[in-house]
């Protein structure tokens, strides 16, 4: 599978998380519960799609992410909170793989 096709499929899968976030919030889940679930789900998607990413591109992605956040999957929820992000900001960022917004 070509790198750009993997990326577009990943972006679509991440964007689809927005509906789940909306449903969870509407059903009464707290913003914290939804944010924690979304970060976990997003990280699972990252792992799944990285398995489909060409090795040379994956090495570049993981090196950049590790340098910036200290691990290959990106910032942890604790890092995001320590940076001053609200639960809703974390939810919003978890559903954006590109320049998309779910709200």
Secondary structure as UniProt FT lines:
FT   HELIX           3..26
FT   TURN            27..28
FT   HELIX           31..50
FT   TURN            51..52
FT   HELIX           55..69
FT   TURN            72..73
FT   HELIX           77..82
FT   TURN            83..84
FT   HELIX           87..94
//
